[in-house]
Amino acid sequence: MPRYLVTSALPYINGMKHLGNLVGSMLPADVYSRFLRREGEQVLFICATDEHGTPAEISALDEGLDVRTYCDRMHEEQGEVYRRFGLSFDHFGRSSSQQNTELTQHFYAKLNENGFIEEKGIQQVYSPEDGRFLPDRYIIGICPRCGYKAARGDQCENCTALLDPSDLIEPRSAISGSARLELKMSNHLFLKLDALAPEIERWVKSHEGQWPKLTSSIAMKWLDEGLKPRCITRDLSWGVPVPRKGFQNKVFYVWFDAPIEYVGATKEWSDLKPGERDWKAWWQGPGAQDVYYVQFMAKDNLPFHTIVWPATILGTREPWTMASFVKGFNWLTYCGGKFSTSQKRGVFMDRALEVYPADYWRYFLISMAPEADDSDFTWELFAAVVDKDLAGNLGNFVNRTLKLTASQFGQAVPDGGEPGDAERRLAAGCRGAIEEYRGALQGLEFRKAALALKKLWSLGNLYIDARAPWTLVKTNRAGAAMVLRTCINLVRTFALASSPLIPFTSEKMLDALKMTSEEREANLTSACDLEFLRPGRPFDIPPVLFTKVEQEDVAKLSREFGGTQQAQ
């Protein structure tokens, strides 16, 4: 039996993340982890804030704080909003931890020992206006590949092309906007990706036909273009110190230490309970051979996770766990434009929770996850999905089932009647829908999973409409009791099946049915038992699970959050 290690791309520390960040890594990773736990699997779900690099320094300066204090505050703020969204990390760590510092320096030492590090002087961009060297991501200009006007000096976020500052057309400082830039010589360390290229290519091709097309195509594009040595140090003060003579005033590049924090965060988790937890059992040596490792990220992170991070691991010549499956996502756009943290465009996670509860967002985002192509968020689409699927399909079924039962038989599962052909067909339909749902989640196909879940919910409404217990009770009270008993059992089925996507609502349904802790741990196969809740078992009527999004709400929210006008 495998053990599942799940990581989502590390959210950067500078500011609150938007819905595009959520659906591009953290939310699907959480849905997958919750599903695996529901299936009884052993899961370790790891994430952390990515805290090094110039953006953290600049954001701290803007806030009038030292960078460590700023990162402390933002780690707490981000962690709290992720908790409120129901993200079930086993540990939410920090790339600035001592564990990550030690591991990053260890990885460097092994790469250097094995001849995969070279030192050479390079001309670095210096901004007289800012009085400092500018790291790649703080030089912006026009992408030479696609013409995107705000490409960074390390990568174009529009076409994902790997860049150097010298590649940019009309480069300028992202801090001051000054185009008066100079080149100064500075010694730096490089990871020799070219020397590791054959090994990386063999590793990537070993997953051919298994990984999503998006993941494989971006990895192969990098390989086909040819790998070059990649600079892994920067002229900064905030970051992991470089343990090398002459490099006292330099740190490792954030993209070198950030992936190592997957290991670092696991060690942080392990160090909290050293007698009970062993981080090496997940990451290193024979003890980790049964680990199935799944990574989640947006497409701009794919090159680093399919090329640079694997090269870092391979170059150590140590038996570290490498990714079994890399799930990449396209962009979620906002009303025809891009979500943007720097430009405050779109819905950010803290503001989203001020407007609607977490499960509204969780279900909607998974139902339109940008897997095969980009997806576009609009308030009209959000309203349509909430109204039809959550309020009209699931919420309506639960509400009318429990209210009708209470009015006719009291607040307990009613006795009377025996299941017949209709109930057997219903049970078979539920088993089919749940198997489709399980298969989609096992295959990490999230839109298909949401569709299968919606199909499961629809079976309940089709059944209750066809059997019409509100009419049947007038002529066949025992038959009506059996129909409503079956419907109450469907509420249990829906609650258990829905828990990976809408965990808060799932708990409300299970609370209403007064389920015990042990009963709540049932797997999806046993969730199909439509005779589990026996006559006489009490239940409560929960508050309305979902309210509809009215047209006036759509108009108000479109104005409040900018929408198309802001995107343009």
Secondary structure, DSSP 4 states (H G I P E B T S, - for coil): --EEEEEEPPPBSSS--BHHHIIIIIHHHHHHHHHHHHTT--EEEEEEEB--SHHHHHHHHHHTS-HHHHHHHHHHHHHHHHHHTT---SEEEETTSHHHHHHHHHHHHHHHHTT-EEEEEEEEEEETTTTEE--GGGEEEE-TTT--TTEESSB-TTT--B--GGGSEEEEETTT-----EEEEEEEEEE-HHHHHHHHHHHHHTTTTTS-HHHHHHHHHHHHH----EE-EES-SSS-B--STT-TT-EE-HHHHHHHHHHHHHHHHHHHSTTT--THHHHBSGGGTTEEEEEEEEGGGHHIIIIIHHHHHHHHTS-B---SEEEEE-PEEETTEE-BTTTTBS-BHHHHHHHS-HHHHHHHHHHT--SSS-EEE-HHHHHHHIIIIIIIIIIHHHHHHHHHHHHHH-SBPPP-----HHHHHHHHHHHHHHHHHHHHHHTT-HHHHHHHHHHHHHHHHHHHHHH-HHHHHHH-HHHHHHHHHHHHHHHHHHHHHHTTT-HHHHHHHHHHTT--TTGGG--TTGGG-TT-S-TT-B---PPPS-----HHHHHHHHHHT-HHHHH-
